[in-house]
Amino acid sequence: MEFNDFTVAQIRIARPTDKFEEIIDFYQNGLGLKLIQQFKGHRGYEGVIFGLPDVDYHLEFTRHIDGSPCPAPTKDNLLVFYIIDKNEINKVSERLRKMGYTGVEPENEYWKKQGITIEDPDGWRIVLMNRSYAQ
């Protein structure tokens, strides 16, 4: 990825959690992301890294032996997945529903038109958006 001032090899979004196992279950088994790495014993931290297929974007979740509270932000802080195939969205949202994660009302009506908003175990929101790119 090239930016105006520098070239980026990879982007990783990282956040702590006190619901480590639930988060792994949600993102791996519910959302269907690929677990690409795990680590333990790194200065009291352990973590998991999920990769998105064929791109250099990663999600990392960590916890510390002393606790890793991470209160959810506002209801309009979102992690949006743009998915072209509506059937894939239905499949993922149905799998999450069976795990106990149902859709929630988005703060911004824009996300409701072509998307489904779901809260992860920490209360952070993801959107499964039925379109190919952001507008």
PyMOL CGO cylinders between C-alpha atoms (Angstrom):
from pymol import cmd
from pymol.cgo import CYLINDER

trace = [
    CYLINDER, 0.00, 0.00, 0.00, 1.44, 3.32, -0.96, 0.3, 1, 1, 1, 1, 1, 1,
    CYLINDER, 1.44, 3.32, -0.96, 0.67, 6.54, 0.82, 0.3, 1, 1, 1, 1, 1, 1,
    CYLINDER, 0.67, 6.54, 0.82, 1.89, 10.02, -0.06, 0.3, 1, 1, 1, 1, 1, 1,
    CYLINDER, 1.89, 10.02, -0.06, 4.86, 10.01, 2.32, 0.3, 1, 1, 1, 1, 1, 1,
    CYLINDER, 4.86, 10.01, 2.32, 5.63, 6.34, 2.96, 0.3, 1, 1, 1, 1, 1, 1,
    CYLINDER, 5.63, 6.34, 2.96, 4.93, 2.76, 1.91, 0.3, 1, 1, 1, 1, 1, 1,
    CYLINDER, 4.93, 2.76, 1.91, 3.09, 0.53, 4.36, 0.3, 1, 1, 1, 1, 1, 1,
    CYLINDER, 3.09, 0.53, 4.36, 3.84, -3.20, 4.43, 0.3, 1, 1, 1, 1, 1, 1,
    CYLINDER, 3.84, -3.20, 4.43, 1.00, -4.13, 6.75, 0.3, 1, 1, 1, 1, 1, 1,
    CYLINDER, 1.00, -4.13, 6.75, -1.76, -2.67, 8.92, 0.3, 1, 1, 1, 1, 1, 1,
    CYLINDER, -1.76, -2.67, 8.92, -2.77, -4.24, 12.23, 0.3, 1, 1, 1, 1, 1, 1,
    CYLINDER, -2.77, -4.24, 12.23, -5.58, -3.10, 14.50, 0.3, 1, 1, 1, 1, 1, 1,
    CYLINDER, -5.58, -3.10, 14.50, -4.93, -4.22, 18.08, 0.3, 1, 1, 1, 1, 1, 1,
    CYLINDER, -4.93, -4.22, 18.08, -7.05, -4.05, 21.20, 0.3, 1, 1, 1, 1, 1, 1,
    CYLINDER, -7.05, -4.05, 21.20, -7.06, -5.58, 24.67, 0.3, 1, 1, 1, 1, 1, 1,
    CYLINDER, -7.06, -5.58, 24.67, -9.88, -7.70, 26.06, 0.3, 1, 1, 1, 1, 1, 1,
    CYLINDER, -9.88, -7.70, 26.06, -10.86, -9.40, 29.30, 0.3, 1, 1, 1, 1, 1, 1,
    CYLINDER, -10.86, -9.40, 29.30, -13.10, -11.78, 27.32, 0.3, 1, 1, 1, 1, 1, 1,
    CYLINDER, -13.10, -11.78, 27.32, -10.25, -13.46, 25.46, 0.3, 1, 1, 1, 1, 1, 1,
    CYLINDER, -10.25, -13.46, 25.46, -11.84, -16.87, 24.76, 0.3, 1, 1, 1, 1, 1, 1,
    CYLINDER, -11.84, -16.87, 24.76, -15.19, -15.33, 23.81, 0.3, 1, 1, 1, 1, 1, 1,
    CYLINDER, -15.19, -15.33, 23.81, -13.47, -12.92, 21.42, 0.3, 1, 1, 1, 1, 1, 1,
    CYLINDER, -13.47, -12.92, 21.42, -11.56, -15.77, 19.77, 0.3, 1, 1, 1, 1, 1, 1,
    CYLINDER, -11.56, -15.77, 19.77, -14.79, -17.74, 19.38, 0.3, 1, 1, 1, 1, 1, 1,
    CYLINDER, -14.79, -17.74, 19.38, -16.64, -14.72, 17.94, 0.3, 1, 1, 1, 1, 1, 1,
    CYLINDER, -16.64, -14.72, 17.94, -14.03, -13.73, 15.36, 0.3, 1, 1, 1, 1, 1, 1,
    CYLINDER, -14.03, -13.73, 15.36, -12.83, -17.23, 14.41, 0.3, 1, 1, 1, 1, 1, 1,
    CYLINDER, -12.83, -17.23, 14.41, -15.93, -19.42, 14.63, 0.3, 1, 1, 1, 1, 1, 1,
    CYLINDER, -15.93, -19.42, 14.63, -18.63, -16.78, 14.27, 0.3, 1, 1, 1, 1, 1, 1,
    CYLINDER, -18.63, -16.78, 14.27, -17.23, -14.27, 11.81, 0.3, 1, 1, 1, 1, 1, 1,
    CYLINDER, -17.23, -14.27, 11.81, -15.01, -16.88, 10.16, 0.3, 1, 1, 1, 1, 1, 1,
    CYLINDER, -15.01, -16.88, 10.16, -11.68, -15.03, 10.18, 0.3, 1, 1, 1, 1, 1, 1,
    CYLINDER, -11.68, -15.03, 10.18, -8.49, -17.08, 9.94, 0.3, 1, 1, 1, 1, 1, 1,
    CYLINDER, -8.49, -17.08, 9.94, -6.36, -17.34, 13.08, 0.3, 1, 1, 1, 1, 1, 1,
    CYLINDER, -6.36, -17.34, 13.08, -2.83, -16.78, 11.78, 0.3, 1, 1, 1, 1, 1, 1,
    CYLINDER, -2.83, -16.78, 11.78, -0.81, -16.45, 14.97, 0.3, 1, 1, 1, 1, 1, 1,
    CYLINDER, -0.81, -16.45, 14.97, -0.95, -16.85, 18.74, 0.3, 1, 1, 1, 1, 1, 1,
    CYLINDER, -0.95, -16.85, 18.74, 1.57, -15.78, 21.35, 0.3, 1, 1, 1, 1, 1, 1,
    CYLINDER, 1.57, -15.78, 21.35, 2.11, -16.13, 25.12, 0.3, 1, 1, 1, 1, 1, 1,
    CYLINDER, 2.11, -16.13, 25.12, 4.59, -14.93, 27.69, 0.3, 1, 1, 1, 1, 1, 1,
    CYLINDER, 4.59, -14.93, 27.69, 5.39, -11.62, 26.02, 0.3, 1, 1, 1, 1, 1, 1,
    CYLINDER, 5.39, -11.62, 26.02, 5.93, -9.42, 29.10, 0.3, 1, 1, 1, 1, 1, 1,
    CYLINDER, 5.93, -9.42, 29.10, 2.74, -10.73, 30.67, 0.3, 1, 1, 1, 1, 1, 1,
    CYLINDER, 2.74, -10.73, 30.67, 0.70, -10.59, 27.47, 0.3, 1, 1, 1, 1, 1, 1,
    CYLINDER, 0.70, -10.59, 27.47, -0.86, -13.27, 25.35, 0.3, 1, 1, 1, 1, 1, 1,
    CYLINDER, -0.86, -13.27, 25.35, -2.67, -12.69, 22.12, 0.3, 1, 1, 1, 1, 1, 1,
    CYLINDER, -2.67, -12.69, 22.12, -4.16, -13.87, 18.90, 0.3, 1, 1, 1, 1, 1, 1,
    CYLINDER, -4.16, -13.87, 18.90, -3.91, -12.40, 15.43, 0.3, 1, 1, 1, 1, 1, 1,
    CYLINDER, -3.91, -12.40, 15.43, -6.58, -12.84, 12.78, 0.3, 1, 1, 1, 1, 1, 1,
    CYLINDER, -6.58, -12.84, 12.78, -5.87, -12.24, 9.11, 0.3, 1, 1, 1, 1, 1, 1,
    CYLINDER, -5.87, -12.24, 9.11, -8.16, -11.21, 6.36, 0.3, 1, 1, 1, 1, 1, 1,
    CYLINDER, -8.16, -11.21, 6.36, -7.80, -13.33, 3.21, 0.3, 1, 1, 1, 1, 1, 1,
    CYLINDER, -7.80, -13.33, 3.21, -5.28, -12.15, 0.62, 0.3, 1, 1, 1, 1, 1, 1,
    CYLINDER, -5.28, -12.15, 0.62, -4.56, -8.80, 2.27, 0.3, 1, 1, 1, 1, 1, 1,
    CYLINDER, -4.56, -8.80, 2.27, -2.12, -7.43, 4.80, 0.3, 1, 1, 1, 1, 1, 1,
    CYLINDER, -2.12, -7.43, 4.80, -4.69, -6.32, 7.34, 0.3, 1, 1, 1, 1, 1, 1,
    CYLINDER, -4.69, -6.32, 7.34, -4.74, -8.00, 10.73, 0.3, 1, 1, 1, 1, 1, 1,
    CYLINDER, -4.74, -8.00, 10.73, -6.83, -7.85, 13.89, 0.3, 1, 1, 1, 1, 1, 1,
    CYLINDER, -6.83, -7.85, 13.89, -4.99, -8.54, 17.14, 0.3, 1, 1, 1, 1, 1, 1,
    CYLINDER, -4.99, -8.54, 17.14, -6.59, -9.19, 20.51, 0.3, 1, 1, 1, 1, 1, 1,
    CYLINDER, -6.59, -9.19, 20.51, -4.51, -9.35, 23.69, 0.3, 1, 1, 1, 1, 1, 1,
    CYLINDER, -4.51, -9.35, 23.69, -4.89, -9.86, 27.39, 0.3, 1, 1, 1, 1, 1, 1,
    CYLINDER, -4.89, -9.86, 27.39, -2.49, -9.18, 30.20, 0.3, 1, 1, 1, 1, 1, 1,
    CYLINDER, -2.49, -9.18, 30.20, -2.04, -11.33, 33.29, 0.3, 1, 1, 1, 1, 1, 1,
    CYLINDER, -2.04, -11.33, 33.29, -3.09, -8.31, 35.40, 0.3, 1, 1, 1, 1, 1, 1,
    CYLINDER, -3.09, -8.31, 35.40, -6.28, -7.80, 33.35, 0.3, 1, 1, 1, 1, 1, 1,
    CYLINDER, -6.28, -7.80, 33.35, -7.06, -6.01, 30.13, 0.3, 1, 1, 1, 1, 1, 1,
    CYLINDER, -7.06, -6.01, 30.13, -10.22, -3.96, 30.49, 0.3, 1, 1, 1, 1, 1, 1,
    CYLINDER, -10.22, -3.96, 30.49, -11.34, -2.42, 27.27, 0.3, 1, 1, 1, 1, 1, 1,
    CYLINDER, -11.34, -2.42, 27.27, -14.66, -0.64, 27.63, 0.3, 1, 1, 1, 1, 1, 1,
    CYLINDER, -14.66, -0.64, 27.63, -16.60, -0.38, 24.41, 0.3, 1, 1, 1, 1, 1, 1,
    CYLINDER, -16.60, -0.38, 24.41, -16.58, 3.05, 22.75, 0.3, 1, 1, 1, 1, 1, 1,
    CYLINDER, -16.58, 3.05, 22.75, -19.62, 4.83, 21.38, 0.3, 1, 1, 1, 1, 1, 1,
    CYLINDER, -19.62, 4.83, 21.38, -22.13, 2.88, 19.34, 0.3, 1, 1, 1, 1, 1, 1,
    CYLINDER, -22.13, 2.88, 19.34, -20.81, 4.52, 16.16, 0.3, 1, 1, 1, 1, 1, 1,
    CYLINDER, -20.81, 4.52, 16.16, -17.23, 3.19, 16.46, 0.3, 1, 1, 1, 1, 1, 1,
    CYLINDER, -17.23, 3.19, 16.46, -17.36, 0.41, 13.89, 0.3, 1, 1, 1, 1, 1, 1,
    CYLINDER, -17.36, 0.41, 13.89, -15.28, -2.26, 12.22, 0.3, 1, 1, 1, 1, 1, 1,
    CYLINDER, -15.28, -2.26, 12.22, -16.88, -2.56, 8.77, 0.3, 1, 1, 1, 1, 1, 1,
    CYLINDER, -16.88, -2.56, 8.77, -16.50, -5.58, 6.52, 0.3, 1, 1, 1, 1, 1, 1,
    CYLINDER, -16.50, -5.58, 6.52, -17.54, -4.85, 2.92, 0.3, 1, 1, 1, 1, 1, 1,
    CYLINDER, -17.54, -4.85, 2.92, -18.95, -8.09, 1.51, 0.3, 1, 1, 1, 1, 1, 1,
    CYLINDER, -18.95, -8.09, 1.51, -20.25, -8.19, -2.05, 0.3, 1, 1, 1, 1, 1, 1,
    CYLINDER, -20.25, -8.19, -2.05, -22.25, -11.43, -1.80, 0.3, 1, 1, 1, 1, 1, 1,
    CYLINDER, -22.25, -11.43, -1.80, -25.43, -10.97, 0.28, 0.3, 1, 1, 1, 1, 1, 1,
    CYLINDER, -25.43, -10.97, 0.28, -25.61, -14.76, 0.77, 0.3, 1, 1, 1, 1, 1, 1,
    CYLINDER, -25.61, -14.76, 0.77, -22.26, -14.66, 2.57, 0.3, 1, 1, 1, 1, 1, 1,
    CYLINDER, -22.26, -14.66, 2.57, -23.57, -11.95, 4.88, 0.3, 1, 1, 1, 1, 1, 1,
    CYLINDER, -23.57, -11.95, 4.88, -26.64, -14.04, 5.62, 0.3, 1, 1, 1, 1, 1, 1,
    CYLINDER, -26.64, -14.04, 5.62, -24.50, -17.11, 6.31, 0.3, 1, 1, 1, 1, 1, 1,
    CYLINDER, -24.50, -17.11, 6.31, -22.18, -15.26, 8.72, 0.3, 1, 1, 1, 1, 1, 1,
    CYLINDER, -22.18, -15.26, 8.72, -24.99, -13.42, 10.52, 0.3, 1, 1, 1, 1, 1, 1,
    CYLINDER, -24.99, -13.42, 10.52, -26.96, -16.67, 10.92, 0.3, 1, 1, 1, 1, 1, 1,
    CYLINDER, -26.96, -16.67, 10.92, -23.89, -18.42, 12.36, 0.3, 1, 1, 1, 1, 1, 1,
    CYLINDER, -23.89, -18.42, 12.36, -23.41, -15.54, 14.80, 0.3, 1, 1, 1, 1, 1, 1,
    CYLINDER, -23.41, -15.54, 14.80, -27.11, -15.57, 15.68, 0.3, 1, 1, 1, 1, 1, 1,
    CYLINDER, -27.11, -15.57, 15.68, -26.86, -19.27, 16.59, 0.3, 1, 1, 1, 1, 1, 1,
    CYLINDER, -26.86, -19.27, 16.59, -23.96, -18.34, 18.88, 0.3, 1, 1, 1, 1, 1, 1,
    CYLINDER, -23.96, -18.34, 18.88, -26.18, -15.76, 20.60, 0.3, 1, 1, 1, 1, 1, 1,
    CYLINDER, -26.18, -15.76, 20.60, -25.07, -12.61, 18.75, 0.3, 1, 1, 1, 1, 1, 1,
    CYLINDER, -25.07, -12.61, 18.75, -28.04, -10.93, 17.12, 0.3, 1, 1, 1, 1, 1, 1,
    CYLINDER, -28.04, -10.93, 17.12, -28.16, -7.74, 15.13, 0.3, 1, 1, 1, 1, 1, 1,
    CYLINDER, -28.16, -7.74, 15.13, -28.39, -4.43, 16.95, 0.3, 1, 1, 1, 1, 1, 1,
    CYLINDER, -28.39, -4.43, 16.95, -29.82, -1.10, 15.84, 0.3, 1, 1, 1, 1, 1, 1,
    CYLINDER, -29.82, -1.10, 15.84, -27.02, 1.02, 14.36, 0.3, 1, 1, 1, 1, 1, 1,
    CYLINDER, -27.02, 1.02, 14.36, -26.45, 4.52, 15.68, 0.3, 1, 1, 1, 1, 1, 1,
    CYLINDER, -26.45, 4.52, 15.68, -26.31, 5.83, 12.10, 0.3, 1, 1, 1, 1, 1, 1,
    CYLINDER, -26.31, 5.83, 12.10, -29.15, 4.76, 9.80, 0.3, 1, 1, 1, 1, 1, 1,
    CYLINDER, -29.15, 4.76, 9.80, -26.69, 4.59, 6.87, 0.3, 1, 1, 1, 1, 1, 1,
    CYLINDER, -26.69, 4.59, 6.87, -25.42, 1.21, 8.11, 0.3, 1, 1, 1, 1, 1, 1,
    CYLINDER, -25.42, 1.21, 8.11, -28.95, -0.22, 8.27, 0.3, 1, 1, 1, 1, 1, 1,
    CYLINDER, -28.95, -0.22, 8.27, -29.72, 0.20, 4.55, 0.3, 1, 1, 1, 1, 1, 1,
    CYLINDER, -29.72, 0.20, 4.55, -27.30, -2.42, 3.26, 0.3, 1, 1, 1, 1, 1, 1,
    CYLINDER, -27.30, -2.42, 3.26, -25.72, -3.80, 6.40, 0.3, 1, 1, 1, 1, 1, 1,
    CYLINDER, -25.72, -3.80, 6.40, -26.14, -5.76, 9.59, 0.3, 1, 1, 1, 1, 1, 1,
    CYLINDER, -26.14, -5.76, 9.59, -24.60, -4.42, 12.80, 0.3, 1, 1, 1, 1, 1, 1,
    CYLINDER, -24.60, -4.42, 12.80, -23.57, -6.91, 15.49, 0.3, 1, 1, 1, 1, 1, 1,
    CYLINDER, -23.57, -6.91, 15.49, -21.80, -6.40, 18.83, 0.3, 1, 1, 1, 1, 1, 1,
    CYLINDER, -21.80, -6.40, 18.83, -18.87, -8.62, 19.73, 0.3, 1, 1, 1, 1, 1, 1,
    CYLINDER, -18.87, -8.62, 19.73, -18.45, -9.98, 23.30, 0.3, 1, 1, 1, 1, 1, 1,
    CYLINDER, -18.45, -9.98, 23.30, -16.83, -6.71, 24.47, 0.3, 1, 1, 1, 1, 1, 1,
    CYLINDER, -16.83, -6.71, 24.47, -19.64, -4.59, 23.00, 0.3, 1, 1, 1, 1, 1, 1,
    CYLINDER, -19.64, -4.59, 23.00, -17.58, -3.32, 20.06, 0.3, 1, 1, 1, 1, 1, 1,
    CYLINDER, -17.58, -3.32, 20.06, -19.61, -3.21, 16.88, 0.3, 1, 1, 1, 1, 1, 1,
    CYLINDER, -19.61, -3.21, 16.88, -18.95, -4.78, 13.51, 0.3, 1, 1, 1, 1, 1, 1,
    CYLINDER, -18.95, -4.78, 13.51, -20.95, -4.15, 10.35, 0.3, 1, 1, 1, 1, 1, 1,
    CYLINDER, -20.95, -4.15, 10.35, -21.39, -6.68, 7.58, 0.3, 1, 1, 1, 1, 1, 1,
    CYLINDER, -21.39, -6.68, 7.58, -21.98, -4.27, 4.70, 0.3, 1, 1, 1, 1, 1, 1,
    CYLINDER, -21.98, -4.27, 4.70, -23.39, -5.45, 1.38, 0.3, 1, 1, 1, 1, 1, 1,
    CYLINDER, -23.39, -5.45, 1.38, -21.31, -3.49, -1.09, 0.3, 1, 1, 1, 1, 1, 1,
    CYLINDER, -21.31, -3.49, -1.09, -17.86, -3.68, -2.60, 0.3, 1, 1, 1, 1, 1, 1,
    CYLINDER, -17.86, -3.68, -2.60, -16.32, -0.52, -1.16, 0.3, 1, 1, 1, 1, 1, 1,
    CYLINDER, -16.32, -0.52, -1.16, -16.82, 2.52, 1.05, 0.3, 1, 1, 1, 1, 1, 1,
    CYLINDER, -16.82, 2.52, 1.05, -18.60, 5.52, -0.46, 0.3, 1, 1, 1, 1, 1, 1,
]
cmd.load_cgo(trace, "trace")
